[in-house]
């Protein structure tokens, strides 16, 4: 099952032109083109397909369904400021996204699994919803009973730093304690995702 999921992620990464996992990144170094027999050929994308692809890229990097994405978009466009930047900032405040950024997991899927399996606490209480929105000042940590498990012992030693971006300034991370605090709301320019947010806005505003 995990092998099939891994192959699917690699194929999706090649189709979108971004590496969604470390394995996909290694694979794309050898085959930096789209999957399929016509993957090496040139294709002139329509304006619609370009906007759609940007939306899919953003959604894939957070590993969320379209219905979830639309809910966040509707919230983002009602807020003050630029809707596209609001969208990315709200997505970045998801619990699973921040668990990944802090270095507690190696991939988005692993971060989500850590939350669903009830390994993560927010302000001293277990939270098992990956979509839970962390607010500035909240303290997130791996629950004490889980800290001795191999996956978190490895994380506490900084083993995932070779495949993850630098910890962003909106997080205060104590990796050896498997604990972090969201210092403030993320800013789009700091969020390490690959996406032309204006294309996403145009896609949803059509």
Rosetta blueprint (number, residue, H / E / L):
1 X L
2 X H
3 X H
4 X H
5 X H
6 X H
7 X H
8 X H
9 X H
10 X H
11 X H
12 X H
13 X H
14 X H
15 X H
16 X H
17 X L
18 X L
19 X L
20 X L
21 X L
22 X H
23 X H
24 X H
25 X H
26 X H
27 X H
28 X H
29 X H
30 X H
31 X L
32 X L
33 X L
34 X L
35 X L
36 X L
37 X L
38 X L
39 X L
40 X L
41 X L
42 X L
43 X L
44 X L
45 X L
46 X L
47 X H
48 X H
49 X H
50 X H
51 X H
52 X H
53 X H
54 X H
55 X H
56 X H
57 X H
58 X H
59 X H
60 X H
61 X H
62 X H
63 X L
64 X L
65 X L
66 X H
67 X H
68 X H
69 X H
70 X H
71 X H
72 X H
73 X H
74 X H
75 X H
76 X H
77 X H
78 X H
79 X L
80 X L
81 X L
82 X L
83 X H
84 X H
85 X H
86 X H
87 X H
88 X H
89 X H
90 X H
91 X H
92 X H
93 X L
94 X E
95 X H
96 X H
97 X H
98 X H
99 X H
100 X H
101 X H
102 X L
103 X L
104 X L
105 X L
106 X L
107 X L
108 X H
109 X H
110 X H
111 X H
112 X H
113 X H
114 X H
115 X H
116 X H
117 X L
118 X L
119 X L
120 X E
121 X E
122 X E
123 X L
124 X L
125 X E
126 X E
127 X L
128 X L
129 X L
130 X L
131 X L
132 X L
133 X E
134 X L
135 X L
136 X L
137 X L
138 X L
139 X E
140 X E
141 X E
142 X E
143 X L
144 X H
145 X H
146 X H
147 X L
148 X L
149 X L
150 X H
151 X H
152 X H
153 X H
154 X H
155 X H
156 X H
157 X L
158 X L
159 X L
160 X L
161 X L
162 X L
163 X L
164 X L
165 X L
166 X L
167 X L
168 X L
169 X L
170 X L
171 X E
172 X E
173 X E
174 X E
175 X H
176 X H
177 X H
178 X L
179 X E
180 X E
181 X E
182 X E
183 X L
184 X L
185 X L
186 X L
187 X L
188 X H
189 X H
190 X H
191 X L
192 X L
193 X L
194 X L
195 X L
196 X L
197 X H
198 X H
199 X H
200 X H
201 X H
202 X H
203 X H
204 X H
205 X H
206 X L
